[in-house]
Every structure is written in structure tokens, then in C-alpha cells.
Amino acid sequence: MMVFKYIFWVLYRIWFYILVALPILILFPLLLISILKESWYPHFFKLARGWAKFILIGMGFRYNIEREQIPEQGKSYMFIANHTSMADIMLMLVVVKNPFVFVGKKELAKIPLFGFFYKRTCILVDRSSPESRRAVFLRAQKRLKQGLSICIFPEGGVPDESVLLDEFKDGAFRLAINHQIPIVPLTFADNKKRFSYTFFSGGPGKMRAKIHKFLSTKGLTTHDTRSINESSRAIIMKQLKAFE
């Protein structure tokens, strides 16, 4: 019986990468045009949302989205969520309709095909480099001035899968305070079970997501960074435990 499970997991992982690559190949000319100018990014974002839906549906994931508050179009936000799966990127794109830019690790830029667009549309960070972390703030500031939002997974690197929710780094919260934009916590309940970083694991099924009430940063200063960090983490942790 286990032999069949291992065969399924191998084929399931291969199928995932096929689903990732196929729309990029088909839509390559449109995607390429949409990144020629930064002002055209919202068009790229729409294509990316379609790409994400295609992958989730193709993998047999049934996503269910609960919203306590809905982001307004034309406003900038800081979107944050727990991070335990490669599918987190896709689910975030499906859940959030406001055009946003990911802040992500530079290693993903090495993935063939996907990496080509990733490094041209996302804000890449080398967590081992203080200069890189400072550059993130400058690039994020530019994107926010263009009316876009930012998305950061504040756990940073992928945590041990036995950890329900790792500690949050301060970058997302400091950035939100500096620009006085609301923080939008999201909880992804099932991504670890559906498609974790463990190769021999996962399978089709439900993916629950919840957009929580926004946390205002108006009037806050950098001295409040740790406090709002902990408040955001507590919201997501409470929801993860409620989902169990």
C-alpha cells in the first residue's frame, strides 16, 4: 500500500510543476509585455491570479475563503500570512484581489521559467545581507507610492513543519508603520497538510483561508513594532488552533 502512496506523491509533485510551467509557457508573450513597464504591473497581477487559480484547481484544492473585512480597491495594505507551503503564494494571489508585490527570498529566482518573472516582479531579499534588507525598504516604498500593496510572510524562511507558527520578523511591521498602511493578517489552515515542503506528502482536498480584521498603524511609531508584531501573530495563532 505504501508503494502506491509513494508513486502517487512522486507523480503529484511532477504534476504540480507541470501546472506551474504550462500557463507561463502559453501566456509567455502576454506576461512579457505586462512587465515591460512598472505601471503595467496590475495587468501582470491579473494574469498571475489566473495562473494561481489554474494551479490550485488542477491540484484538486478546493479553497474556501472567509472574510472579516474586505480590502478597498485603490488602497495600499501590508498583507501577511503563515507560511508552510509552496502553495501559499498561489493561495495568497487567489484570496487577495488588490494588486500587491511579494517580498520574497532571492533563492526562488533560480527556479527555471518561474524565476524569470519572479525576480522581475517581486522584491527579492537576501536575509544574510543587511544591505539587501535595507534595499527592500526602498523598493517597497517605490511600489507603495505607485498605489500597490505589499505581501510578506513574516516567518521568513520555512519553519520546521512541527512548529505550528514560528516567530515573526519585524520587517513587515516596521514597513507598515513607516508608511502608515493597515496590516491585514491572513490565516492559511490547510496548506501544510495539502502541499508541504516534505516531498512525500500532500494530496487534494480543502484549503481554508481567513482574512482577519485589519490592524491600523495610524499614529504608531517604530517603537510600536514589536507590539503590533505580537498582536498580528496572536491573531493568526488563535485562528490556526481554531481550525484544528
C-alpha positions in Angstrom: 0.0 0.0 0.0 2.8 2.4 0.9 4.4 1.8 -2.5 1.3 3.2 -4.2 1.3 6.2 -1.9 5.0 7.0 -2.8 4.2 6.6 -6.5 1.2 9.0 -6.1 3.3 11.5 -4.2 6.0 11.5 -6.9 3.5 11.9 -9.7 1.6 14.6 -7.7 4.8 16.7 -7.3 5.6 16.3 -11.0 2.1 17.3 -11.9 2.4 20.5 -9.7 5.5 21.6 -11.7 3.7 20.9 -14.9 0.8 23.1 -13.8 3.2 25.9 -12.7 5.0 25.9 -16.1 2.2 25.3 -18.6 0.4 28.6 -18.2 3.7 30.5 -18.2 4.6 28.9 -21.5 1.2 29.6 -23.0 0.9 33.1 -21.8 4.6 34.0 -22.1 4.2 36.8 -24.7 1.4 38.5 -22.6 3.4 38.1 -19.4 6.5 39.5 -21.0 4.6 42.6 -22.3 3.0 43.1 -18.9 6.4 43.5 -17.2 7.9 45.9 -19.7 6.8 48.9 -17.6 6.3 49.0 -13.8 3.0 50.9 -14.4 1.7 47.8 -16.2 2.1 45.6 -13.2 -1.7 45.4 -12.4 -2.1 43.7 -15.7 0.6 41.2 -14.8 -1.1 40.7 -11.4 -4.4 39.7 -13.1 -2.6 37.1 -15.2 -0.8 35.9 -12.1 -4.1 35.4 -10.3 -5.4 33.3 -13.2 -2.2 31.3 -13.1 -2.7 30.7 -9.4 -6.3 29.6 -9.8 -5.3 27.2 -12.5 -2.7 25.5 -10.3 -5.0 25.2 -7.2 -7.8 23.8 -9.2 -5.5 21.5 -11.2 -4.1 20.1 -7.9 -7.5 19.3 -6.7 -7.5 22.0 -4.0 -11.0 23.4 -3.0 -10.3 26.8 -1.4 -12.8 28.3 1.0 -12.3 32.0 1.9 -13.7 33.7 5.0 -13.5 37.5 5.2 -13.9 39.5 8.3 -13.1 42.7 6.4 -12.6 43.3 2.7 -9.7 45.4 1.4 -10.8 48.5 -0.6 -9.7 48.9 -4.2 -7.1 51.7 -4.7 -5.7 51.5 -1.2 -2.4 50.1 -0.1 -2.0 47.4 2.6 0.5 45.1 4.2 -0.7 41.5 3.7 0.9 38.9 6.0 0.2 35.2 6.5 1.6 32.0 8.0 4.0 30.2 5.6 4.4 26.4 5.4 3.8 25.5 1.7 4.8 26.3 -1.9 1.0 26.7 -2.4 1.0 29.8 -0.1 1.9 32.0 -3.0 -0.9 30.7 -5.1 -3.5 30.9 -2.4 -2.5 34.5 -1.5 -2.9 35.5 -5.1 -6.4 33.9 -5.2 -7.5 35.3 -1.9 -6.4 38.9 -2.4 -7.7 40.9 -5.3 -5.8 44.1 -4.6 -2.6 44.2 -6.7 0.3 43.5 -4.4 4.0 42.8 -4.7 5.6 39.9 -2.9 8.8 40.4 -0.8 10.5 37.0 -1.0 13.8 35.2 -0.8 16.1 35.5 -3.7 16.6 31.7 -4.0 13.3 31.3 -5.7 14.6 33.3 -8.7 16.7 30.2 -9.6 13.6 28.2 -10.4 13.5 27.8 -14.2 10.9 29.8 -16.0 9.0 30.8 -12.8 12.2 32.6 -11.6 12.4 34.7 -14.7 9.2 36.6 -13.8 9.7 36.2 -10.1 12.9 38.3 -10.0 11.3 40.9 -12.3 8.1 41.5 -10.4 8.9 40.7 -6.8 11.1 42.4 -4.2 14.0 40.0 -3.5 15.8 39.9 -0.2 19.0 38.2 0.8 18.4 37.7 4.5 22.1 37.3 5.1 22.8 40.7 3.8 22.0 43.9 5.8 22.4 45.9 2.5 19.8 43.7 0.8 17.3 44.2 3.7 17.7 48.0 3.5 17.2 47.9 -0.2 13.8 46.1 0.3 12.5 49.2 2.2 13.4 51.5 -0.7 11.9 49.2 -3.4 8.8 48.7 -1.2 8.4 52.4 -0.7 8.5 52.9 -4.5 5.8 50.3 -5.0 3.6 51.8 -2.3 3.8 55.2 -4.0 2.5 53.6 -7.1 -0.6 52.6 -5.2 0.3 48.9 -4.8 0.2 46.8 -1.7 3.0 44.6 -0.2 2.8 40.9 0.8 5.3 39.4 3.3 5.4 36.1 5.0 6.9 37.3 8.3 8.1 33.9 9.5 10.9 34.4 6.9 12.4 31.0 6.0 10.2 28.0 6.0 9.9 26.8 9.6 10.2 23.2 10.9 6.9 21.6 10.0 6.4 20.5 13.6 6.2 24.2 14.5 2.6 25.5 14.3 3.7 29.1 13.8 7.2 30.4 14.0 8.2 33.8 15.5 7.6 36.8 13.2 10.4 39.0 12.0 9.8 42.8 12.3 10.4 43.9 8.7 6.7 43.8 7.5 5.5 45.7 10.6 8.2 48.3 10.5 7.5 48.9 6.9 3.7 49.2 7.5 4.3 51.7 10.4 6.7 53.8 8.3 4.1 54.1 5.6 1.1 54.2 7.9 -0.7 51.4 6.0 -3.1 48.9 7.5 -1.8 45.4 8.3 -4.0 42.6 7.0 -3.4 39.2 8.8 -4.4 36.1 6.9 -4.5 32.5 8.1 -4.0 29.6 5.8 -5.3 26.5 7.6 -4.6 23.5 5.4 -1.6 24.3 3.1 0.8 22.3 5.2 -1.4 19.3 5.0 -2.2 19.7 1.3 1.2 20.5 0.0 4.1 20.9 2.5 7.8 21.1 1.7 8.1 17.4 2.6 8.3 15.7 -0.8 6.4 12.5 0.1 3.3 14.2 1.5 0.1 16.0 0.5 -2.9 15.4 -1.6 -6.1 17.0 -2.9 -8.6 18.5 -0.5 -9.9 21.7 1.1 -7.8 24.8 1.6 -9.3 27.2 4.2 -8.2 30.8 4.3 -9.4 33.7 6.5 -8.8 37.4 6.1 -8.9 39.0 9.6 -9.8 42.5 10.6 -7.2 45.0 9.7 -4.7 46.4 12.2 -4.3 50.1 11.9 -0.9 51.7 12.1 -2.1 55.3 12.2 -0.2 57.2 14.9 2.2 54.3 15.6 5.9 54.7 15.6 8.8 52.2 15.2 8.7 51.8 19.0 5.4 50.0 18.5 6.8 47.5 16.0 7.2 44.6 18.5 3.8 45.2 19.9 1.9 45.0 16.6 4.1 42.1 15.5 3.0 40.1 18.5 -0.7 41.2 18.1 -0.6 40.0 14.5 1.0 36.7 15.3 -1.5 36.1 18.2 -4.4 36.6 15.7 -3.0 34.0 13.3 -2.1 31.6 16.0 -5.5 31.7 17.6 -7.1 31.0 14.2 -4.8 28.1 13.4 -5.7 26.5 16.7 -9.4 27.1 16.0 -9.1 25.5 12.6 -7.6 22.3 14.0 
